[in-house]
Amino acid sequence: MKQFIIILLILFISSAGYTQNSLSGKITDEQSGQGVAKANVYIPDLKTGASSDREGNYSLKNIPAGTYLVQARLVGYALKTAMVKIGQSTIQDFTLTQSNTDLHEVVITGNSSAADPSKTPQQFTQVTNQYLNENSATNVIDAIANVPGVSAITDGQSISKPVIRGLGYNRVLTVTDGVVQVDQPWFDEFGIEVDPDAVDRFEILKGPGSLAYGSDAISGVINLIPEKPLPEGETKGDFLINYQTNNGLINNMLHAAGTKKGISWSARIDYTMAHAYQNRYDGYVLNSQFNNFNLDGTIGIHRKWGYTQLHASYFDMATGIVDGTRDSLTGNQLMAVSYPGLNGGEPTYVFPTNQQFKSYTPLVINQRIRHTKVVWDNSIAVGKGRFTGVFSFQKNQRAENNDPTMPNTSDIYYSSNGLTYDVRYVSPQMGGFNISGGVNGVYQVSQSLGTLMLIPNYNLFQIGAFAIATESIGKFTISGGLRYDIRIFNGMDHWVDSLQEPVPPYTPAAIHEFPGFTSNFGGISFSLGAAYNITHNIYIKANIARGFRAPNVAECGANGVHDGTVVYEIGDPNLKPETSLEEDLTFGVNSKDVSFELDLFNNNINDFIYAKGLKSVFGGDSINNSLNAAGLGAAPVYKYVQGPAHLYGGEIALDIHPSLVTWLELYTSGTYVTGGLTGVPDSIKVLPFVPPVKITADLKFNINKIGNAIRHSYIKVGMIDCFQQNDVYQQYAIYTGLSTAETPYEYAASKSATAGYVLFNAGLGGDFQSRGRTFCKLYVMVNNLFNTPYMDYMSRFKYYPVNYTTQRVGVFNMGRNISLKLIVPLDFTKYN
């Protein structure tokens, strides 16, 4: 790292020696031939761009020489891209075609440089900023939960974990602000610490993404991409207000950004709060309220040698923990409280007040999550190639207060510090051939600061070297690469007394809670694929890839009762890394009237890690009666083991947008995934949280213009049809709370199929203008239009207690919710 910093300093000092390079041209309308004003020309690899003037002319100066993918875009037109070799004075014109469809971007996730999606062998899905604005969600992952191939494990309205093609947890890698998110994602109730307002768009890589990122991308990558720097000379911002009726959600966000003389900056502050959500069966769901605060800022310098930018962010969320406890006579929800001198110090359960349901502050049982991040991102031109270096520091703090007899005391408190690094060289393009190679990895130190421990304190170090090559030969684009990873995992030795207090080793009567261990993992990943453009509008893609995932800390070192499930978990430091071999096949059409894509996959996983219930010598479940680690009494014992697994399926998406009927658009998609463990009894072969078949459909009417006051307006109706999931995971027992005085602890496993459901949605929106300028944008969205009571198979609440008055098991999902979103653009640019 020191050598790289020295190189950066030398390049900064000698920047005056670089050749002056520029890119300019004119952007015109295909029908009229007239220049298009305020169109954006952007080079993703350089994070720089320009806007066209009133005649459609644009100009970018002082940019490094090389071959780059350049995009031209404007709302109301289809995105245009071109590979441009930039020299001293390069001219590139663009002709834009009018279109009401979303403005899809180029793809950069896992590639050596920006690329056209149709020429990228891997299977990608993009979620645009327009899609995010037109739809409503309560957290960053819920916003993409209906994207083909993607689903989410939900823990209420504040926490969702991404799942790609039936695999989640540490098998999906999250990238934010250009770096791997270093947090603690191994448990169901641990979400993604990113504020939705800070995300401009998503890129989703489906399939092994280990080539560019290393371990934990065995099923895919969710890349949350922030806003682009503004074009030179522009200073803009926006103010957002969002209100939702079901949960009383209020979201306020203020954002500003600008670029002047090659120096770009941005700043954002926002706050979101919501009370308990409600549905027809449960009423208000007690303690599902949350609030979160987000602050972030970026400053960058763009010069002829490249760019360097520094980004910092802070995310802070407090959320209630729903336990689903009910009164056995009335079926009403109960709240755990504690009064001094009552019930021998044990929790007392009372009926909550209406004020407690509608409070924006979580109740005494709650979770607080904080994530602090600093990212240093650099791209330095070297000849016609470039070096890139991205470094980050991330601090993740996750505290759970689970004991109402000890308010404001964290039973669970994991705190970690992480450093990531990614240094690579991107070669100049030679005859259509690109190659990049480099080294990246992470160093993380985590310790428990709570009163209870399930996992040991640990540190890990990972380093991986890789090379990726792409070659374009006529209509063929061939891409492949190779990677080797090393991960060293150290679990710390830990002794406690009978009160769970740490003590020196071999103290009399002490419990050796976590024996120290060191695990070394290594693995090879590769990818090889090709894309072929049959015609200008029709393409096929095929790819085969080997993924790699090293075991996480829970799988290696868990020894205690997991408080979220009340299952005694035992890790194994001798586990092997998971490896997968996935074949992908894609057929696509992208014309001015129709966009269609069919993605198929087949994924075989060796040494798949899962928790297996242990049997007692008497033939029943093994039960641990110790108060060790959680003080929760008897718990079934599960140990992490390994075996082969197989999943297969695919996604289909169809977008009909007739060029002769510009006011109409129909989008529909379908997702199917099945499979599980192989070579085991049918009763345990199904994997947890493999999503059922899902079909979506949206019919959109683009009114576009209403008089001189409203532009880009629309009305849409939609449907989500989620099939019944008959392949039910039956192995894992879930603690379901205190339901009766006679039965203080009740365990339940979902033994029956989760019923399917059909939800209808509707929405409208538009830009309100005055004197040719937009003064506000309004989006109205109604989810679950008919207030249908339903329980999603991916919800952890399906395992919660039975309501004895109705015999319904679990807590249901959100009922009808109307979202009102108002965005007020702020433009301080002085236009010529």
Secondary structure as the mmCIF struct_conf table of DSSP 4:
data_model
#
loop_
_struct_conf.conf_type_id
_struct_conf.id
_struct_conf.beg_label_comp_id
_struct_conf.beg_label_asym_id
_struct_conf.beg_label_seq_id
_struct_conf.end_label_comp_id
_struct_conf.end_label_asym_id
_struct_conf.end_label_seq_id
HELX_RH_AL_P HELX_RH_AL_P1 LYS A 2 ILE A 13
TURN_TY1_P TURN_TY1_P1 SER A 14 SER A 14
HELX_RH_3T_P HELX_RH_3T_P1 SER A 15 GLY A 17
BEND BEND1 TYR A 18 TYR A 18
HELX_LH_PP_P HELX_LH_PP_P1 THR A 19 GLN A 20
STRN STRN1 SER A 22 ASP A 29
TURN_TY1_P TURN_TY1_P2 GLU A 30 SER A 32
STRN STRN2 GLY A 35 GLY A 35
TURN_TY1_P TURN_TY1_P3 ALA A 37 LYS A 38
STRN STRN3 ASN A 40 ILE A 43
TURN_TY1_P TURN_TY1_P4 PRO A 44 LYS A 47
STRN STRN4 THR A 48 SER A 51
TURN_TY1_P TURN_TY1_P5 ARG A 54 GLU A 55
BEND BEND2 GLY A 56 GLY A 56
STRN STRN5 ASN A 57 LYS A 61
BEND BEND3 ASN A 62 ASN A 62
STRN STRN6 GLY A 66 ARG A 73
TURN_TY1_P TURN_TY1_P6 VAL A 75 GLY A 76
STRN STRN7 TYR A 77 TYR A 77
STRN STRN8 LYS A 80 ILE A 86
BEND BEND4 GLN A 88 GLN A 88
STRN STRN9 SER A 89 ILE A 91
STRN STRN10 PHE A 94 LEU A 96
STRN STRN11 GLN A 98 GLN A 98
BEND BEND5 THR A 101 THR A 101
STRN STRN12 VAL A 107 VAL A 107
TURN_TY1_P TURN_TY1_P7 THR A 109 GLY A 110
BEND BEND6 ASN A 111 SER A 113
STRN STRN13 ALA A 115 ALA A 115
HELX_RH_3T_P HELX_RH_3T_P2 PRO A 117 LYS A 119
BEND BEND7 PRO A 121 GLN A 122
STRN STRN14 GLN A 123 VAL A 127
HELX_RH_AL_P HELX_RH_AL_P2 ASN A 129 GLU A 134
BEND BEND8 ASN A 135 ASN A 135
BEND BEND9 THR A 138 ASN A 139
TURN_TY1_P TURN_TY1_P8 VAL A 140 ILE A 141
HELX_RH_3T_P HELX_RH_3T_P3 ASP A 142 ILE A 144
TURN_TY1_P TURN_TY1_P9 ALA A 145 ASN A 146
BEND BEND10 VAL A 147 VAL A 147
TURN_TY1_P TURN_TY1_P10 PRO A 148 GLY A 149
STRN STRN15 VAL A 150 THR A 154
BEND BEND11 ASP A 155 SER A 158
STRN STRN16 SER A 160 ILE A 164
TURN_TY1_P TURN_TY1_P11 ARG A 165 GLY A 166
STRN STRN17 LEU A 167 LEU A 167
HELX_RH_3T_P HELX_RH_3T_P4 TYR A 169 ARG A 171
STRN STRN18 VAL A 172 THR A 176
TURN_TY1_P TURN_TY1_P12 ASP A 177 GLY A 178
STRN STRN19 VAL A 179 VAL A 180
BEND BEND12 ASP A 183 ASP A 183
BEND BEND13 PHE A 187 PHE A 187
TURN_TY1_P TURN_TY1_P13 ASP A 188 GLU A 189
HELX_RH_3T_P HELX_RH_3T_P5 PRO A 196 ALA A 198
STRN STRN20 ARG A 201 LYS A 206
BEND BEND14 GLY A 207 GLY A 207
HELX_RH_AL_P HELX_RH_AL_P3 SER A 210 TYR A 213
TURN_TY1_P TURN_TY1_P14 SER A 215 ASP A 216
BEND BEND15 ILE A 218 SER A 219
STRN STRN21 GLY A 220 ILE A 225
HELX_LH_PP_P HELX_LH_PP_P2 GLU A 227 PRO A 231
TURN_TY1_P TURN_TY1_P15 GLU A 232 GLY A 233
STRN STRN22 THR A 235 GLN A 244
TURN_TY1_P TURN_TY1_P16 THR A 245 ASN A 247
STRN STRN23 ILE A 250 LYS A 260
TURN_TY1_P TURN_TY1_P17 LYS A 261 GLY A 262
STRN STRN24 ILE A 263 ALA A 274
STRN STRN25 GLN A 278 ASN A 279
TURN_TY1_P TURN_TY1_P18 ARG A 280 ASP A 282
STRN STRN26 GLY A 283 TYR A 284
TURN_TY1_P TURN_TY1_P19 LEU A 286 ASN A 287
STRN STRN27 PHE A 290 ARG A 303
TURN_TY1_P TURN_TY1_P20 LYS A 304 TRP A 305
STRN STRN28 GLY A 306 GLY A 320
STRN STRN29 ARG A 326 ARG A 326
TURN_TY1_P TURN_TY1_P21 SER A 328 THR A 330
STRN STRN30 GLN A 333 GLN A 333
STRN STRN31 MET A 335 VAL A 337
TURN_TY1_P TURN_TY1_P22 PRO A 340 GLY A 341
BEND BEND16 LEU A 342 LEU A 342
HELX_RH_3T_P HELX_RH_3T_P6 ASN A 343 GLY A 345
BEND BEND17 GLU A 346 GLU A 346
STRN STRN32 THR A 348 VAL A 350
HELX_LH_PP_P HELX_LH_PP_P3 PHE A 351 THR A 353
HELX_RH_AL_P HELX_RH_AL_P4 ASN A 354 PHE A 357
BEND BEND18 LYS A 358 LYS A 358
BEND BEND19 TYR A 360 THR A 361
BEND BEND20 VAL A 364 ILE A 365
STRN STRN33 ASN A 366 VAL A 382
TURN_TY1_P TURN_TY1_P23 GLY A 383 LYS A 384
STRN STRN34 GLY A 385 ASN A 401
TURN_TY1_P TURN_TY1_P24 PRO A 404 THR A 405
BEND BEND21 MET A 406 MET A 406
TURN_TY1_P TURN_TY1_P25 PRO A 407 ASN A 408
BEND BEND22 ASP A 411 ASP A 411
STRN STRN35 ILE A 412 VAL A 426
HELX_LH_PP_P HELX_LH_PP_P4 SER A 427 GLN A 429
STRN STRN36 MET A 430 MET A 430
TURN_TY1_P TURN_TY1_P26 GLY A 431 GLY A 432
STRN STRN37 PHE A 433 SER A 448
BEND BEND23 GLY A 450 THR A 451
BEND BEND24 LEU A 454 ILE A 455
STRN STRN38 TYR A 458 ILE A 473
TURN_TY1_P TURN_TY1_P27 GLY A 474 LYS A 475
STRN STRN39 PHE A 476 GLY A 491
HELX_LH_PP_P HELX_LH_PP_P5 MET A 492 ASP A 493
STRN STRN40 HIS A 494 VAL A 496
TURN_TY1_P TURN_TY1_P28 SER A 498 LEU A 499
BEND BEND25 GLN A 500 GLN A 500
STRN STRN41 PRO A 502 PRO A 502
TURN_TY1_P TURN_TY1_P29 PRO A 505 TYR A 506
TURN_TY1_P TURN_TY1_P30 PRO A 508 ALA A 509
STRN STRN42 ILE A 511 PHE A 514
STRN STRN43 PHE A 517 ASN A 533
BEND BEND26 ILE A 534 ASN A 537
STRN STRN44 ILE A 538 ARG A 549
HELX_RH_AL_P HELX_RH_AL_P5 VAL A 553 GLY A 557
STRN STRN45 ASN A 559 HIS A 562
TURN_TY1_P TURN_TY1_P31 ASP A 563 VAL A 566
STRN STRN46 VAL A 567 ILE A 570
TURN_TY1_P TURN_TY1_P32 PRO A 573 ASN A 574
HELX_LH_PP_P HELX_LH_PP_P6 LEU A 575 PRO A 577
STRN STRN47 GLU A 578 ASN A 590
BEND BEND27 LYS A 592 ASP A 593
STRN STRN48 VAL A 594 GLY A 613
HELX_LH_PP_P HELX_LH_PP_P7 LEU A 614 LEU A 614
STRN STRN49 LYS A 615 LYS A 615
HELX_LH_PP_P HELX_LH_PP_P8 SER A 616 SER A 616
TURN_TY1_P TURN_TY1_P33 VAL A 617 PHE A 618
BEND BEND28 GLY A 619 GLY A 620
STRN STRN50 ASP A 621 ASP A 621
STRN STRN51 ILE A 623 ASN A 624
TURN_TY1_P TURN_TY1_P34 ASN A 628 ALA A 630
STRN STRN52 ALA A 635 ILE A 656
TURN_TY1_P TURN_TY1_P35 SER A 659 LEU A 660
BEND BEND29 VAL A 661 VAL A 661
TURN_TY1_P TURN_TY1_P36 THR A 662 TRP A 663
STRN STRN53 LEU A 664 LEU A 677
BEND BEND30 THR A 678 VAL A 680
HELX_RH_3T_P HELX_RH_3T_P7 ASP A 682 ILE A 684
STRN STRN54 VAL A 686 VAL A 686
HELX_LH_PP_P HELX_LH_PP_P9 LEU A 687 LEU A 687
TURN_TY1_P TURN_TY1_P37 PRO A 688 PHE A 689
STRN STRN55 LYS A 694 ILE A 706
TURN_TY1_P TURN_TY1_P38 GLY A 707 ALA A 709
STRN STRN56 ILE A 710 CYS A 722
STRN STRN57 GLN A 725 GLN A 725
BEND BEND31 ASP A 727 ASP A 727
BEND BEND32 GLN A 731 GLN A 731
STRN STRN58 ILE A 734 TYR A 735
BEND BEND33 ALA A 741 GLU A 742
BEND BEND34 PRO A 744 PRO A 744
STRN STRN59 TYR A 747 ALA A 748
BEND BEND35 SER A 752 SER A 752
HELX_LH_PP_P HELX_LH_PP_P10 ALA A 753 ALA A 753
STRN STRN60 THR A 754 THR A 754
HELX_LH_PP_P HELX_LH_PP_P11 ALA A 755 GLY A 756
STRN STRN61 TYR A 757 SER A 770
TURN_TY1_P TURN_TY1_P39 ARG A 771 GLY A 772
STRN STRN62 ARG A 773 ASN A 783
BEND BEND36 ASN A 784 ASN A 784
TURN_TY1_P TURN_TY1_P40 LEU A 785 PHE A 786
TURN_TY1_P TURN_TY1_P41 TYR A 793 MET A 794
STRN STRN63 SER A 795 SER A 795
HELX_RH_3T_P HELX_RH_3T_P8 ARG A 796 TYR A 799
BEND BEND37 TYR A 800 TYR A 800
HELX_LH_PP_P HELX_LH_PP_P12 PRO A 801 PRO A 801
STRN STRN64 VAL A 802 ASN A 803
TURN_TY1_P TURN_TY1_P42 TYR A 804 GLN A 807
STRN STRN65 ARG A 808 VAL A 809
BEND BEND38 GLY A 810 GLY A 810
STRN STRN66 ASN A 817 ASP A 827
#
